Amino acid sequence: MKKWLGMLLVLVLMVGACSKEEMVKVNDDVSKDNPSGDLAPLNEKTKVVIAEDGSASGAGFYIANEKGYFDDYNIEVEFATFANSDDMLPALASGEVDIAGGISSAAFFNAIAQGIDVKIIADKGHNAEGRSYFTFVIGADKQDEIKEYSDLKGKRIAVSGQHGVDDYIYHLMLEHAGLTKDDVEFVLMPDFGTMLAAIENGSIDAALNIEPLITQGVSQGMHVRFGDATDFAPEAQIAMVLGSPQFMNDEQEVSLRFMAAYLKGVRDYNDAFKKDIEKDEIIEIMAKYTALKDVTVWEDVFVTGLDPNGKMFIGDIRDQYELYKKNGAIRGEFKFDEAIDTAITEKAVEIIGIYE
């Protein structure tokens, strides 16, 4: 009896030691002769539903679709839109939607902590070093007055939300500046476009804004970039790719191929904006899928950072959660080890190779 118990214990320990990647069970039919150059296509055309609102951070989805990377695996994608994330997350958890984009917020963590089962699987947006697409601006007439972050003391600063990634970056900036929340006036302004007019008429001094409005405001002389968000938040995880549990666990042949195609799209995006390879083609795709239709503006904007290997700043996701919890916005306990599952992403990179 003791012998069997000992063997059982060893077995349990062996299973527990297995990485999540080792739990990915797929038919690794890899050949350069396949249409994709790696994995064989699915035997039957399979639809994958993506909840995506036309944000620039969805570049990997758009490019993979236009360049035929999904087709190579016999995957057909359908883009679905939702009025808000409150509707999107339950649809993702139920399997009505397979893939979605999520933005870190207390509401997001609370939904998962309270039973909405979704998986955080890959990067979908971060600030590129020195070229943040999501950063602070100040009025063009304030440049002589506000030169350092500490000069924001006593100023009115607009932020689009509380207990979300905007609020997180705002708090990191205050800490970097050696300021407290009582040293400045927080102005809640949900609409980024409204910030442009508010800065122009002087009702606010600074704002945490987003591209392409930052570039447009600079070109019109309304505001100027104030430093860069990576000065104080070099690893802020802005958005993540989310997967339904059914799609990630029960449909691994599909989800692996989907992720491989997605990462190929992200790599083309990095080639275009970092290496100037086929940039015109990628800009045309971005203009087709997003609200920014002017291709000339795409030449100037600081684009969303997207990791070509899908890696996230997981430590930063934890830091965001801790800030929301400290500020009393978290209800329930968020289980990171259960919610974050990068096994499919890591397996896809293993197959298509690491992007250098």
C-alpha positions in Angstrom: 0.0 0.0 0.0 2.8 2.4 1.0 4.6 1.5 -2.3 1.5 2.5 -4.3 1.0 5.7 -2.3 4.7 6.6 -3.0 4.2 6.0 -6.7 1.1 8.1 -6.7 2.9 10.9 -5.0 5.7 10.8 -7.6 3.1 10.9 -10.4 1.3 13.9 -8.9 4.6 15.7 -8.5 5.5 14.9 -12.1 2.2 16.2 -13.4 2.5 19.3 -11.3 5.9 20.0 -12.6 4.7 20.1 -16.2 4.7 23.5 -17.7 1.6 24.9 -19.3 3.3 24.7 -22.6 3.8 21.0 -22.2 0.0 20.7 -21.7 -0.6 22.0 -25.2 -1.5 18.9 -27.2 -1.5 19.4 -30.9 -0.6 17.6 -34.1 2.8 19.1 -34.9 2.6 18.5 -38.6 5.2 21.1 -39.5 6.6 21.3 -43.1 8.0 24.1 -45.2 5.8 22.6 -48.0 2.6 23.6 -46.2 0.9 26.8 -47.4 2.0 28.5 -44.2 5.6 27.3 -44.4 5.1 25.6 -41.0 1.9 24.0 -39.6 -0.4 22.1 -41.9 -3.8 23.8 -42.5 -6.9 22.5 -40.6 -8.8 19.8 -42.4 -11.9 21.9 -42.4 -12.4 25.7 -42.7 -12.9 27.0 -39.2 -14.4 30.3 -38.2 -12.8 32.3 -35.3 -14.7 35.2 -33.9 -12.7 38.2 -32.8 -14.1 41.0 -30.7 -12.3 44.1 -32.0 -13.4 47.7 -32.3 -11.0 48.9 -34.9 -8.3 50.0 -32.4 -4.7 50.3 -33.7 -3.6 47.7 -31.2 -5.5 45.1 -33.3 -2.9 45.4 -36.0 -1.9 41.8 -35.8 -5.4 40.6 -36.5 -5.9 43.0 -39.5 -2.6 42.3 -41.1 -2.8 38.5 -40.7 -6.3 38.7 -42.3 -5.2 40.8 -45.2 -2.0 39.0 -45.9 -3.7 35.6 -45.9 -1.9 34.2 -42.9 -5.3 32.9 -41.4 -6.2 31.5 -44.8 -3.0 29.5 -44.9 -4.3 27.6 -41.9 -7.8 27.3 -43.2 -9.1 29.8 -40.7 -11.8 32.3 -41.4 -12.0 35.3 -39.1 -15.1 37.3 -38.2 -14.8 40.6 -36.4 -17.6 41.3 -33.9 -18.1 44.6 -32.1 -19.5 45.2 -28.6 -20.8 48.4 -27.1 -18.5 47.9 -24.1 -16.3 45.4 -22.3 -19.1 44.6 -19.9 -20.9 42.8 -22.8 -17.7 41.5 -24.4 -16.2 39.6 -21.5 -19.3 37.3 -20.8 -19.5 36.6 -24.5 -15.8 35.6 -24.5 -16.3 33.4 -21.4 -19.2 31.6 -22.9 -17.4 30.9 -26.1 -19.6 33.1 -28.3 -16.4 35.0 -29.0 -13.1 33.2 -29.3 -10.6 36.1 -29.1 -10.8 39.7 -27.8 -8.7 42.6 -26.7 -8.7 43.6 -23.0 -7.5 46.7 -21.3 -6.3 46.5 -17.7 -8.7 48.0 -15.2 -10.2 47.3 -11.9 -13.5 46.3 -13.6 -11.6 43.8 -15.8 -9.9 42.2 -12.8 -13.2 42.2 -10.8 -15.1 40.5 -13.6 -12.6 37.6 -13.7 -12.3 37.4 -9.9 -16.1 37.1 -9.7 -16.3 34.2 -12.2 -15.9 35.4 -15.7 -13.5 32.9 -17.1 -11.2 34.3 -19.8 -7.5 33.7 -20.5 -4.8 36.4 -20.9 -2.6 35.0 -23.6 -0.5 37.6 -25.4 0.6 41.2 -25.8 -1.8 43.6 -27.6 -0.3 46.9 -26.8 2.4 48.7 -24.8 4.3 51.9 -25.1 7.4 51.7 -27.3 10.5 53.2 -25.6 10.8 56.9 -26.3 7.8 56.8 -28.6 4.7 56.3 -26.4 1.4 56.2 -28.3 -0.3 56.9 -24.9 1.4 59.8 -23.1 1.1 63.2 -21.5 0.8 66.5 -23.5 0.9 70.0 -22.2 -0.5 73.2 -23.8 1.9 74.6 -26.4 1.8 77.9 -24.4 3.0 76.1 -21.2 6.4 75.1 -22.5 8.3 77.8 -20.6 6.3 77.2 -17.5 6.3 73.3 -17.4 9.7 71.9 -18.2 10.0 69.1 -15.6 7.5 66.6 -14.3 7.7 68.4 -10.9 6.5 71.6 -12.6 3.1 70.0 -12.8 2.5 70.9 -9.2 -0.6 72.9 -8.8 -1.7 72.2 -12.4 -4.9 70.8 -13.8 -4.3 67.4 -15.4 -7.0 65.5 -17.5 -7.2 61.7 -17.4 -9.8 59.7 -19.2 -10.7 57.3 -16.4 -10.1 56.1 -12.8 -9.1 52.6 -11.7 -7.8 51.8 -15.2 -4.5 51.9 -17.0 -4.8 55.6 -17.6 -5.1 56.1 -13.8 -2.2 53.8 -13.3 0.1 55.7 -15.6 -1.0 59.0 -14.0 -0.1 57.7 -10.5 3.3 56.5 -11.8 4.0 59.9 -13.2 3.1 61.6 -9.9 5.5 59.3 -8.1 8.2 59.9 -10.7 7.7 63.7 -10.2 7.9 63.5 -6.5 4.3 64.7 -6.2 1.2 63.4 -4.4 -2.4 63.4 -5.7 -3.0 66.5 -3.5 -0.3 68.4 -5.3 -2.2 68.5 -8.6 -5.9 68.8 -9.7 -7.2 65.6 -11.2 -9.7 66.3 -14.0 -11.8 63.4 -15.2 -12.4 63.8 -18.9 -13.5 60.5 -20.6 -13.3 61.8 -24.1 -9.8 62.2 -25.5 -11.0 64.6 -28.2 -12.4 66.9 -25.6 -8.9 67.2 -24.1 -7.7 68.9 -27.2 -10.2 71.7 -26.9 -9.7 71.9 -23.1 -6.0 72.4 -23.6 -6.5 74.9 -26.3 -8.9 77.1 -24.2 -6.7 76.8 -21.1 -9.2 75.0 -18.9 -6.5 72.3 -18.3 -2.8 72.4 -18.3 -1.9 68.9 -19.2 -3.6 65.7 -20.4 -2.9 62.0 -20.8 -3.8 61.6 -24.4 -3.5 59.0 -27.1 -2.5 58.7 -30.8 -3.5 59.8 -33.4 -4.9 62.8 -31.4 -1.5 63.5 -30.0 0.1 63.9 -33.4 -2.9 65.9 -34.7 -2.9 68.2 -31.7 0.9 68.8 -32.2 0.4 69.6 -35.9 -2.3 72.1 -35.1 -0.3 73.8 -32.4 -2.7 72.9 -29.6 -0.3 71.0 -27.5 3.2 69.4 -27.4 4.4 66.1 -26.1 5.6 66.3 -22.6 8.5 63.8 -22.1 7.4 60.2 -22.8 5.5 57.8 -20.7 8.4 55.3 -20.8 10.3 57.9 -18.7 8.5 56.5 -15.7 6.5 53.5 -17.0 8.8 51.6 -19.3 6.9 48.4 -19.0 3.3 49.4 -18.8 1.1 46.7 -20.3 -1.7 48.6 -21.9 -3.7 45.9 -23.6 -3.8 42.1 -23.8 -5.1 39.4 -26.2 -7.7 37.4 -24.4 -9.0 34.0 -25.3 -12.1 32.1 -24.3 -11.3 29.0 -22.2 -13.0 26.7 -24.7 -10.9 28.1 -27.6 -7.6 27.8 -25.7 -8.2 24.4 -24.0 -10.6 22.5 -26.2 -9.6 23.8 -29.7 -5.8 23.8 -29.4 -5.3 22.8 -33.1 -7.2 26.0 -34.0 -5.9 28.3 -31.3 -2.3 27.4 -32.0 -2.6 28.2 -35.7 -4.6 31.4 -35.0 -1.8 32.6 -32.7 0.9 31.7 -35.3 -1.0 33.8 -37.9 -1.5 36.6 -35.4 2.2 36.8 -34.6 3.1 36.8 -38.3 0.9 39.8 -38.6 2.5 41.5 -35.6 5.9 40.8 -37.1 5.0 42.5 -40.4 3.8 45.5 -38.3 7.2 45.6 -36.6 9.0 45.2 -39.9 7.0 48.1 -41.3 7.3 50.6 -38.4 10.7 49.7 -37.0 12.6 48.5 -40.2 10.6 50.4 -42.9 9.9 47.1 -44.7 6.7 47.2 -46.9 5.6 50.1 -44.8 3.2 51.5 -47.4 1.3 48.2 -47.6 1.0 47.9 -43.8 -0.2 51.5 -43.5 -2.9 50.9 -46.1 -4.1 47.9 -44.1 -4.1 50.0 -40.9 -6.1 52.8 -42.6 -8.6 50.2 -43.9 -9.4 48.8 -40.4 -9.0 51.7 -38.1 -10.5 55.1 -37.7 -7.3 56.8 -38.9 -7.9 56.9 -42.6 -5.3 59.5 -43.6 -2.2 57.5 -44.6 0.0 60.6 -44.4 -0.7 60.8 -40.6 0.4 57.2 -40.2 3.9 58.4 -41.2 4.1 60.6 -38.1 2.2 58.9 -35.3 3.9 57.0 -32.6 2.4 53.6 -33.1 1.3 51.1 -30.6 4.1 48.8 -29.4 3.3 45.1 -30.2 5.7 42.4 -29.2 6.6 40.2 -32.2 6.9 37.2 -29.9 3.7 38.0 -28.0 5.4 38.6 -24.7 3.7 40.7 -22.0 5.0 42.6 -19.1 3.3 40.3 -16.6 4.9 42.0 -13.6 3.4 45.2 -14.6 -0.1 43.6 -14.9 0.4 42.6 -11.2 1.5 46.1 -10.3 -1.6 47.6 -11.9 -3.8 45.1 -9.9 -2.0 46.0 -6.7 -2.6 49.7 -7.3 -6.3 49.2 -7.9 -6.5 47.0 -4.8 -4.7 49.7 -2.7 -7.2 52.3 -3.9 -10.1 50.1 -2.9 -11.4 49.3 -6.4 -10.9 45.5 -6.3 -13.6 43.1 -5.2 -12.5 39.4 -4.8 -9.2 37.8 -5.5 -7.7 37.7 -9.0 -5.8 34.4 -9.5 -3.0 35.3 -11.9 -1.8 31.7 -12.4 -5.2 30.7 -13.6 -6.0 33.7 -15.7 -2.6 34.2 -17.5 -1.9 31.4 -19.8 0.8 31.9 -22.5 1.3 28.3 -23.4 -0.3 28.6 -26.9 1.7 31.8 -27.6 5.0 30.2 -26.5 4.2 27.1 -28.6 3.5 29.2 -31.7 6.8 31.0 -31.3 8.5 27.7 -31.0 7.1 26.7 -34.4 7.5 30.0 -36.3 10.8 30.9 -34.6 11.8 33.8 -32.4 11.7 37.3 -34.0 15.0 39.1 -33.8 
